[in-house]
Amino acid sequence: MITLLASQLREIFAQAREQAPRECCGLVGGHAKRGRSTYPLENVASDPLVTYEAAPEDLFTAQRQMRERGEQLLGIYHSHPRSAEPTPSLTDVRLAYYPAAIYLIIGLAGDEPVLRAFNISEKDQSWEPVEYEIVDE
């Protein structure tokens, strides 16, 4: 289970809406499974309408900032703008290179954004839903 701050969820939803119809992406840093910081990343995928790829310079900067803040990578998020109930795509599973991270997917096709969390195993080509909690600061 991962715990996110309500302010982080607002930031992630705002980024997803702003970048739609393109997929957005970013990282969640923190410790002890509790999110502290959100790191929006630029999506430089060749077809950002259906996949995401973080800009390498953004990714390196975010990882450096996490180290400086004493955080660890807790989550990787991206959006599925045309999905109301998001689940990992085959591409999401194939590219899940961080097995310790929780993968967060934002669906934007419904009346309100929906966040779902998953453990994804690139090695086993599988995924399973994970519970998460949203707390106030």
C-alpha positions in Angstrom: 0.0 0.0 0.0 1.1 3.5 -0.7 -0.1 6.7 0.9 -0.4 9.9 -1.1 -1.1 13.4 0.1 -4.3 15.1 -1.2 -2.1 17.9 -2.6 -0.1 15.3 -4.6 -3.2 13.8 -6.0 -4.4 17.3 -7.1 -1.1 18.0 -8.8 -1.2 14.7 -10.6 -4.8 15.2 -11.8 -4.0 18.8 -12.9 -1.0 17.6 -14.9 -3.1 14.8 -16.5 -5.8 17.2 -17.5 -3.4 19.8 -18.8 -1.5 17.4 -21.0 -4.6 15.5 -22.4 -5.1 14.1 -24.9 -1.4 13.2 -24.5 -0.4 10.9 -21.7 1.3 12.6 -18.8 4.0 10.9 -16.6 5.9 11.5 -13.4 7.3 10.1 -10.2 6.3 10.1 -6.5 9.1 10.2 -4.0 8.9 9.7 -0.2 9.8 7.1 2.4 8.1 4.3 4.4 5.5 4.0 1.6 4.3 7.6 2.3 4.5 10.1 -0.6 6.2 13.4 0.1 7.0 14.9 -3.4 5.7 14.7 -6.9 8.0 15.0 -9.9 6.2 15.8 -13.2 8.2 14.6 -16.2 8.0 15.5 -19.8 6.6 12.8 -22.0 8.9 12.4 -25.0 7.4 9.2 -26.5 7.2 9.0 -30.2 3.4 8.6 -29.9 2.4 10.4 -26.7 -1.3 9.9 -27.4 -1.0 6.2 -26.5 2.2 5.7 -24.5 4.7 7.6 -22.3 8.5 7.9 -22.0 10.0 10.2 -19.5 12.5 12.8 -20.8 15.9 11.4 -19.6 17.1 14.8 -18.3 13.9 15.2 -16.3 14.2 11.7 -14.9 17.9 12.3 -13.8 16.9 15.6 -12.2 14.0 14.0 -10.3 16.2 11.2 -9.1 18.9 13.6 -8.0 16.3 15.7 -6.1 15.0 12.6 -4.4 18.5 11.7 -3.2 19.1 15.2 -1.9 15.8 15.1 0.0 16.4 11.6 1.4 13.5 10.2 -0.5 13.2 6.9 -2.4 11.1 6.2 -5.5 7.7 5.1 -4.4 5.6 5.5 -7.5 5.6 6.0 -11.2 2.4 7.6 -12.6 1.0 8.2 -16.0 -2.4 8.9 -17.6 -4.7 7.0 -19.8 -6.8 9.9 -21.2 -9.3 7.8 -23.0 -10.0 5.3 -20.1 -12.5 5.7 -17.3 -11.3 2.7 -15.4 -7.5 2.4 -16.2 -5.6 -0.8 -16.1 -2.0 -1.5 -17.3 -1.7 -1.9 -21.0 0.6 -4.5 -22.5 3.1 -1.8 -23.2 2.9 -0.6 -19.5 3.7 -4.2 -18.4 6.5 -4.7 -20.9 8.2 -1.4 -19.8 7.7 -1.8 -16.0 11.4 -1.7 -15.2 11.0 -0.7 -11.5 9.4 -3.7 -9.7 9.7 -2.0 -6.3 7.6 1.0 -7.4 3.9 1.2 -7.4 2.5 2.1 -10.8 -0.3 4.7 -10.7 -2.6 5.2 -13.7 -5.0 8.1 -14.0 -8.1 7.6 -16.1 -9.6 10.8 -17.6 -12.6 9.5 -19.7 -15.2 9.7 -16.9 -16.8 12.7 -15.3 -13.9 12.9 -12.7 -10.4 11.6 -12.9 -9.8 8.1 -11.5 -6.6 6.9 -9.9 -5.7 3.2 -9.8 -2.6 1.6 -8.3 -0.8 -1.5 -9.4 2.2 -3.8 -8.8 3.5 -4.6 -12.2 6.0 -7.4 -13.0 7.8 -6.9 -16.3 9.6 -10.2 -15.6 6.4 -12.2 -15.1 4.3 -10.1 -17.6 1.6 -9.6 -14.9 0.0 -7.0 -12.8 -2.3 -6.8 -9.7 -4.2 -4.0 -8.2 -2.8 -2.3 -5.0 -4.6 -0.4 -2.4 -3.7 3.2 -1.8 -4.7 5.9 0.7 -5.1 9.6 0.2 -4.5 11.7 3.4 -4.6 15.4 4.2 -1.3 17.2 4.9 
